[in-house]
Amino acid sequence: MKKILRYIILFTFSLLTANQIWQNLSFDKMPLSVVKVAVILTIFELLLKPIIKILLIPINILTLGLFRMVIDTLGLYLAVFFLADFKVGNIYISQYNYQVNNFWAYLLSSFTIGTILYIYNLILRKSKPKK
């Protein structure tokens, strides 16, 4: 139960941080919808992702592990599919006058959320006191 709650909290902060970076995630009912997305991503991370990784080992070996990012992107697609009040929009990079659309926006958002989640996990692991 602690692990599930920890992932929900970390995903919530990761979603909010990624939204501050790219400003492409839209939550209609702000606090409740962020937590709902975090719950769906937690369920995906802890239950579905290990099963999908095992089933897709050959593809993952052929792509030298790069297919993992596509597997993570499935979590965002799942959240958008189940929740009407959550959407992933296009990413605008105004400095270069460039726009990232559709699948690539999902992929870049998913990569950002995963990287931020990893950093938060590292911070929490290092802050635990040693016995």
BELMOBEL-V326044 format. One record per residue. N is the residue number from 1. SS is DSSP state (@ for helix, = for strand, . for the rest). Layout:
BEGIN
[[N/SS] [N/SS]]
END
This chain:
BEGIN
[[1/.] [2/@] [3/@] [4/@] [5/@] [6/@] [7/@] [8/@] [9/@] [10/@] [11/@] [12/@] [13/@] [14/@] [15/@] [16/@] [17/@] [18/@] [19/@] [20/@] [21/@] [22/@] [23/.] [24/.] [25/=] [26/=] [27/=] [28/.] [29/.] [30/@] [31/@] [32/@] [33/@] [34/@] [35/@] [36/@] [37/@] [38/@] [39/@] [40/@] [41/@] [42/@] [43/@] [44/@] [45/@] [46/@] [47/@] [48/@] [49/@] [50/@] [51/@] [52/@] [53/@] [54/@] [55/@] [56/.] [57/@] [58/@] [59/@] [60/@] [61/@] [62/@] [63/.] [64/.] [65/.] [66/.] [67/@] [68/@] [69/@] [70/@] [71/@] [72/@] [73/@] [74/@] [75/@] [76/@] [77/@] [78/@] [79/@] [80/@] [81/@] [82/@] [83/.] [84/.] [85/.] [86/=] [87/=] [88/=] [89/.] [90/.] [91/=] [92/=] [93/=] [94/.] [95/.] [96/.] [97/.] [98/=] [99/=] [100/=] [101/.] [102/@] [103/@] [104/@] [105/@] [106/@] [107/@] [108/@] [109/@] [110/@] [111/@] [112/@] [113/@] [114/@] [115/@] [116/@] [117/@] [118/@] [119/@] [120/@] [121/@] [122/@] [123/@] [124/@] [125/@] [126/@] [127/.] [128/.] [129/.] [130/.] [131/.]]
END
